[in-house]
Amino acid sequence: MSETAAELARVAAQEQALELSHFSPADAWWLGRELHRLAEARNAPVAIEIVRGGVTLFSALLPGATADNQGWIRRKIAISNRFEQSSYAVGLKLRAGDNLFERFGLDYRTYAAAGGAVPIRVAGTGMIGAVALSGLPQLDDHELVVAALLALKAHQENA
């Protein structure tokens, strides 16, 4: 198995493990605050956005983040919504030679296959939204979002 194929398998398993029992506006607030806390602890100049059903439930810019980061978030969420997987996974598929942009006629001004947007999935429902981060190297963006989603899942299970 190639290194990219192994990473794709790891990310697919990771995304499956992130399925939540529910996701309310209160959960979005909790998740956004957790992401903000994790990013602040790293002095990370990031933008954060949580969207459910096309509605933004949480948005923040930490010091050093700019409107450009918000543009990246919009494009990362668009690709996550289109393929119902993380923008990092879609980027890995591109690296493996699967040119989704060409095959599906996607515009780089609308879609970004760079890590940082992760689907929000609810058991019995599927993908209902996405949480995204922009401002760090793409793998770091992805892993910070995953850490926050895992924390939300643990919070829900212990509530």
Summary of the structure (lengths in Angstrom):
residues: 159
radius of gyration: 14.7
end to end distance: 40.3
largest distance: 45.4
contacts: 519
relative contact order: 0.20
helix: 53%
strand: 18%
